[in-house]
Amino acid sequence: MRIAILGGTFDPIHLGHIKPALEVKHQLELDQVWLMPNNIPPHKQRTNVDTQHRLTMVEQVCQQYSQLQLCDIELTCDTPSYTAKTLALLSQRYPQHQFYFIMGMDSFIQLQSWYQYQEIFTQCHIILCQRPGWTLANSSPMHALLNQYGINAKEFLNTLSTQPQCGRVITVDINLQDISSTDIRQRLLQQQDTSHLLAPCTAEYIQQHHLYLD
C-alpha cells in the first residue's frame, strides 16, 4: 500500500492536523495516512500531557476517521524521535508498503538541520504541503533541493508507474488550517471555546480528563 506518515506531538491533535492529512490522502490517492505521535521530540523538553493521553486522543480520532490509522512506533522508544531512524525502522518492518512523509514548508526549510536528513530521501517520498501560489525563496538553502527533486501532485500521479520508490518532494497545494496546539492549550487554560478547532471526540476527552488546565 501507499502510506503517508504524519508525525507530531499531537498535544493535542486538532483539525489543523486532521484536515490537511485528509486532503493529502485525497489528492495523492493514497491508501492510508498514519498518524504517528512522537515520544520524545528532539526539539522539545517535554510534552504538556503524558504519552498515554496523547496516544488515546489520536486513537480516538482514527476511530472517527477511517482514512486515518494510528502508528505508535515512536512511542515504544526511550530515545528522542528522529525521523530518519523511524522511517528506516518502518521500511524494515513493513517492506510491502511504500512510504510518504508529510511536512509543511516551515519544517522543510529547516530540514538540513534534522538528524541525518539525507537518509529520509532513501526511505520515502516527502509530501510538501503549501498554500496555493506560495513559492520558496531563491535564497533558501532548500531551494536547490526542491528544484532537483520537486514535482507537483498532479504530475506525480500522472507518472506514478515510472516514479522511483523514494526520493521525490511532492508539492501539494492545500487549504492549511491556521490552528496550533499552543493556541489551543492557551484557550483551554483561559476556559475559552475550542470546539471549532478539535474533533468532537478530542474536545470531549480533554473535558473529561481536565487536561491543559495548568
QUIURWO-V571201 format. One line per field, one symbol per residue. ss: DSSP state (h for helix, s for strand, l for the rest). phi: phi as a letter, one per 20 degrees, with the letter a starting at -180 (. if undefined). burial: # if it has 24 or more other C-alpha atoms within 12 Angstrom, else .. A space follows every 50 residues. Layout:
ss: ???
phi: ???
burial: ???
This chain:
ss: lsssssssllllllhhhhhhhhhhhhhllllsssssslllslllllllll hhhhhhhhhhhhhhlllsssllhhhhllllslhhhhhhhhhhhllllsss sssshhhhllhhhlllhhhhllllssssssllllllllllllhhhhhhhs sshhhhhhlhhhllllllssssslllllllhhhhhhhhhllllllllllh hhhhhhhhhlllll
phi: .edddderflcdfbffefffffffgffdlffbdeedffecfgecfaeecf gfffffffgffffedffdcecdfffeeddgedgffffffffffcffdddc debefffffdgfefflfffgfedaeeddebfgnfcefgfffeffffffdf bfgfffffdgfdfffaoedeececefeeccfffffffffelefcfedcfg ffgfffffdlemdb
burial: .########################.##.############.....###. #.##########..#.#########.....########.##......### #####..##.#.....#..###########.....#.....#...#..## ###..#........############..###..##..#.....#..###. ###.##....##..
